[in-house]
C-alpha cells in the first residue's frame, strides 16, 4: 500500500525536476508556459493518482488490497502507465524542441538530446511493469506473483531518478574540472 504512494511520488518528482530544468533554460514566454502547464498537469495527475490509491479499497481499511472490496486496480494502473509514458515522451520532445532552433553544431544538439534520451529506458521499464501487472487480480492469489511487478516498479523508479540526474551532471563535472585545474596551477607556482 505504501509502496504505491512512494512509486507515484518518485515518478512525479523526477519529472518535475526535469520540467524545472526546462523552465529554467527556456527564455521565450510561450515555451515557459508550455513547460509550466505540463508541470501543473503532472502535479494534478499525481495528486489524483495518490487519492485514488489512498481510497482504492474503501474505508475503514483502504490498505487491505487483497480483499474483494477494492475497485479494479488493473484498469487504474493501465491508465496510469499510459499517461506516465506519454508524459515521458513529452519530456524527451521538450529536449528536441530545446535544441531545434539553436544555431550550434549538430554534435552539440545531439549531446543535449542525448542527455534526455535515456528517459526512453523509463518508458521501457513502464511497459515491462505494465505487462507484469496486468494478469494480477485479487482473485488469483497475487501474493505469489507480486515479485515481478515489485522488481519492475523498483527498476522504473530507479531509472527515472537516475535519468533525471543526467542533465545536471555535466555542469557539476565542468565545475569540478575547473577547480582541479586551478588547484594544479596553484601547486605548480
HUCORFEN-V678635 format. One record per residue. N is the residue number from 1. RES is the residue in one letter. PSI is psi in degrees with one decimal (999 if undefined). OMEGA is omega in whole degrees, -180 to 180 (* if undefined). D_LAST is the distance of its C-alpha to the last C-alpha in whole Angstrom. Layout:
n=N res=RES psi=PSI omega=OMEGA d_last=D_LAST
n=N res=RES psi=PSI omega=OMEGA d_last=D_LAST
This chain:
n=1 res=X psi=-50.5 omega=-179 d_last=61
n=2 res=X psi=-31.5 omega=-179 d_last=58
n=3 res=X psi=-30.5 omega=177 d_last=56
n=4 res=X psi=-40.5 omega=177 d_last=57
n=5 res=X psi=-44.6 omega=-179 d_last=56
n=6 res=X psi=-39.4 omega=179 d_last=52
n=7 res=X psi=-50.7 omega=-179 d_last=53
n=8 res=X psi=-42.9 omega=180 d_last=54
n=9 res=X psi=-39.7 omega=180 d_last=51
n=10 res=X psi=-47.7 omega=180 d_last=48
n=11 res=X psi=-38.4 omega=179 d_last=49
n=12 res=X psi=-50.0 omega=-176 d_last=50
n=13 res=X psi=-31.4 omega=175 d_last=46
n=14 res=X psi=-43.7 omega=178 d_last=44
n=15 res=X psi=-43.6 omega=-179 d_last=46
n=16 res=X psi=-34.4 omega=178 d_last=46
n=17 res=X psi=-39.0 omega=177 d_last=42
n=18 res=X psi=-39.4 omega=179 d_last=42
n=19 res=X psi=-35.7 omega=175 d_last=44
n=20 res=X psi=-40.3 omega=177 d_last=42
n=21 res=X psi=-47.5 omega=179 d_last=39
n=22 res=X psi=-41.7 omega=180 d_last=42
n=23 res=X psi=-38.2 omega=180 d_last=43
n=24 res=X psi=-33.9 omega=-176 d_last=39
n=25 res=X psi=-39.7 omega=-180 d_last=38
n=26 res=X psi=142.1 omega=180 d_last=42
n=27 res=X psi=-23.0 omega=178 d_last=42
n=28 res=X psi=139.6 omega=-176 d_last=46
n=29 res=X psi=-39.4 omega=-178 d_last=48
n=30 res=X psi=-39.2 omega=178 d_last=51
n=31 res=X psi=-41.4 omega=179 d_last=48
n=32 res=X psi=-37.9 omega=179 d_last=47
n=33 res=X psi=-38.5 omega=177 d_last=51
n=34 res=X psi=-47.4 omega=180 d_last=51
n=35 res=X psi=-42.2 omega=179 d_last=48
n=36 res=X psi=-41.4 omega=179 d_last=50
n=37 res=X psi=-36.5 omega=176 d_last=53
n=38 res=X psi=-40.8 omega=178 d_last=52
n=39 res=X psi=-41.7 omega=178 d_last=50
n=40 res=X psi=-42.1 omega=177 d_last=53
n=41 res=X psi=-44.9 omega=179 d_last=55
n=42 res=X psi=-43.5 omega=-180 d_last=53
n=43 res=X psi=-44.5 omega=180 d_last=53
n=44 res=X psi=-42.7 omega=178 d_last=57
n=45 res=X psi=-39.8 omega=178 d_last=58
n=46 res=X psi=-45.5 omega=179 d_last=56
n=47 res=X psi=-40.3 omega=177 d_last=58
n=48 res=X psi=-39.8 omega=179 d_last=61
n=49 res=X psi=-41.5 omega=178 d_last=60
n=50 res=X psi=-40.2 omega=178 d_last=59
n=51 res=X psi=-39.0 omega=179 d_last=62
n=52 res=X psi=-45.4 omega=179 d_last=64
n=53 res=X psi=-36.5 omega=-178 d_last=63
n=54 res=X psi=-35.3 omega=-176 d_last=63
n=55 res=X psi=32.0 omega=-177 d_last=67
n=56 res=X psi=-25.0 omega=-178 d_last=68
n=57 res=X psi=8.9 omega=178 d_last=70
n=58 res=X psi=162.7 omega=-180 d_last=72
n=59 res=X psi=153.6 omega=12 d_last=72
n=60 res=X psi=-3.0 omega=-179 d_last=72
n=61 res=X psi=77.4 omega=-176 d_last=70
n=62 res=X psi=-9.7 omega=-178 d_last=68
n=63 res=X psi=-6.5 omega=180 d_last=66
n=64 res=X psi=80.2 omega=-173 d_last=69
n=65 res=X psi=-12.8 omega=-179 d_last=68
n=66 res=X psi=16.7 omega=176 d_last=70
n=67 res=X psi=173.8 omega=179 d_last=74
n=68 res=X psi=11.0 omega=-178 d_last=76
n=69 res=X psi=14.1 omega=-178 d_last=75
n=70 res=X psi=155.9 omega=173 d_last=72
n=71 res=X psi=172.7 omega=-178 d_last=72
n=72 res=X psi=97.2 omega=-177 d_last=71
n=73 res=X psi=-23.1 omega=179 d_last=67
n=74 res=X psi=-44.0 omega=179 d_last=67
n=75 res=X psi=-42.3 omega=179 d_last=68
n=76 res=X psi=-48.2 omega=-177 d_last=65
n=77 res=X psi=-30.3 omega=175 d_last=62
n=78 res=X psi=-49.1 omega=179 d_last=63
n=79 res=X psi=-42.8 omega=180 d_last=63
n=80 res=X psi=-46.1 omega=-178 d_last=60
n=81 res=X psi=-37.5 omega=179 d_last=58
n=82 res=X psi=-45.7 omega=179 d_last=60
n=83 res=X psi=-37.7 omega=178 d_last=58
n=84 res=X psi=-46.5 omega=-180 d_last=55
n=85 res=X psi=-37.5 omega=178 d_last=55
n=86 res=X psi=-42.0 omega=179 d_last=55
n=87 res=X psi=-31.7 omega=176 d_last=53
n=88 res=X psi=-40.9 omega=177 d_last=50
n=89 res=X psi=-39.9 omega=178 d_last=51
n=90 res=X psi=-41.9 omega=179 d_last=51
n=91 res=X psi=-41.4 omega=177 d_last=47
n=92 res=X psi=-40.5 omega=180 d_last=47
n=93 res=X psi=-28.9 omega=175 d_last=48
n=94 res=X psi=-36.6 omega=179 d_last=46
n=95 res=X psi=-36.4 omega=177 d_last=43
n=96 res=X psi=-42.7 omega=178 d_last=45
n=97 res=X psi=-33.9 omega=-179 d_last=46
n=98 res=X psi=-41.5 omega=-175 d_last=43
n=99 res=X psi=-8.0 omega=-174 d_last=41
n=100 res=X psi=-36.9 omega=-174 d_last=45
n=101 res=X psi=3.3 omega=178 d_last=44
n=102 res=X psi=145.3 omega=178 d_last=41
n=103 res=X psi=70.6 omega=177 d_last=40
n=104 res=X psi=169.6 omega=180 d_last=37
n=105 res=X psi=152.2 omega=-180 d_last=37
n=106 res=X psi=-34.9 omega=-180 d_last=40
n=107 res=X psi=-35.9 omega=177 d_last=37
n=108 res=X psi=-40.7 omega=178 d_last=35
n=109 res=X psi=-44.7 omega=180 d_last=39
n=110 res=X psi=-33.8 omega=178 d_last=39
n=111 res=X psi=-40.1 omega=179 d_last=36
n=112 res=X psi=-46.5 omega=179 d_last=37
n=113 res=X psi=-35.0 omega=180 d_last=41
n=114 res=X psi=-23.8 omega=176 d_last=39
n=115 res=X psi=-28.3 omega=-177 d_last=38
n=116 res=X psi=-17.2 omega=-179 d_last=41
n=117 res=X psi=-32.4 omega=177 d_last=43
n=118 res=X psi=-11.1 omega=174 d_last=43
n=119 res=X psi=-17.6 omega=175 d_last=45
n=120 res=X psi=-32.2 omega=177 d_last=48
n=121 res=X psi=-33.5 omega=177 d_last=48
n=122 res=X psi=-40.1 omega=177 d_last=49
n=123 res=X psi=-43.3 omega=177 d_last=52
n=124 res=X psi=-43.3 omega=178 d_last=52
n=125 res=X psi=-35.5 omega=177 d_last=52
n=126 res=X psi=-39.2 omega=178 d_last=54
n=127 res=X psi=-46.0 omega=179 d_last=57
n=128 res=X psi=-41.6 omega=178 d_last=57
n=129 res=X psi=-43.6 omega=-180 d_last=57
n=130 res=X psi=-44.1 omega=179 d_last=60
n=131 res=X psi=-31.6 omega=179 d_last=62
n=132 res=X psi=-24.9 omega=179 d_last=62
n=133 res=X psi=-30.2 omega=-169 d_last=63
n=134 res=X psi=-46.3 omega=-176 d_last=66
n=135 res=X psi=-7.5 omega=-176 d_last=68
n=136 res=X psi=130.2 omega=174 d_last=68
n=137 res=X psi=158.2 omega=-179 d_last=71
n=138 res=X psi=-16.3 omega=-177 d_last=72
n=139 res=X psi=-5.7 omega=-173 d_last=75
n=140 res=X psi=24.9 omega=-178 d_last=73
n=141 res=X psi=67.1 omega=-174 d_last=72
n=142 res=X psi=-11.5 omega=-178 d_last=68
n=143 res=X psi=-30.1 omega=-179 d_last=67
n=144 res=X psi=-11.7 omega=-179 d_last=67
n=145 res=X psi=4.1 omega=-175 d_last=65
n=146 res=X psi=-15.1 omega=-174 d_last=62
n=147 res=X psi=-34.7 omega=180 d_last=60
n=148 res=X psi=-50.7 omega=178 d_last=59
n=149 res=X psi=-32.3 omega=179 d_last=59
n=150 res=X psi=-43.2 omega=178 d_last=57
n=151 res=X psi=-41.6 omega=178 d_last=54
n=152 res=X psi=-39.1 omega=178 d_last=54
n=153 res=X psi=-45.9 omega=179 d_last=54
n=154 res=X psi=-39.2 omega=179 d_last=51
n=155 res=X psi=-43.1 omega=180 d_last=49
n=156 res=X psi=-43.5 omega=179 d_last=50
n=157 res=X psi=-42.7 omega=-179 d_last=48
n=158 res=X psi=-44.4 omega=179 d_last=45
n=159 res=X psi=-36.4 omega=179 d_last=45
n=160 res=X psi=-44.7 omega=178 d_last=45
n=161 res=X psi=-46.3 omega=-179 d_last=42
n=162 res=X psi=-47.6 omega=-177 d_last=40
n=163 res=X psi=-23.8 omega=175 d_last=41
n=164 res=X psi=-23.0 omega=-179 d_last=40
n=165 res=X psi=-19.9 omega=-174 d_last=37
n=166 res=X psi=-47.0 omega=-179 d_last=36
n=167 res=X psi=-21.7 omega=-179 d_last=35
n=168 res=X psi=-9.4 omega=-175 d_last=33
n=169 res=X psi=-40.5 omega=-176 d_last=31
n=170 res=X psi=-49.3 omega=178 d_last=29
n=171 res=X psi=-34.1 omega=178 d_last=27
n=172 res=X psi=-46.9 omega=-179 d_last=26
n=173 res=X psi=-35.3 omega=177 d_last=24
n=174 res=X psi=-41.3 omega=177 d_last=23
n=175 res=X psi=-43.4 omega=179 d_last=22
n=176 res=X psi=-39.4 omega=180 d_last=20
n=177 res=X psi=-42.3 omega=179 d_last=19
n=178 res=X psi=-34.6 omega=177 d_last=17
n=179 res=X psi=-40.7 omega=179 d_last=16
n=180 res=X psi=-40.4 omega=177 d_last=14
n=181 res=X psi=-45.3 omega=180 d_last=13
n=182 res=X psi=-40.0 omega=180 d_last=11
n=183 res=X psi=-41.6 omega=-179 d_last=10
n=184 res=X psi=-35.3 omega=177 d_last=9
n=185 res=X psi=-36.8 omega=178 d_last=7
n=186 res=X psi=-36.4 omega=180 d_last=5
n=187 res=X psi=-33.6 omega=-178 d_last=5
n=188 res=X psi=-16.3 omega=-178 d_last=4
n=189 res=X psi=999 omega=* d_last=0
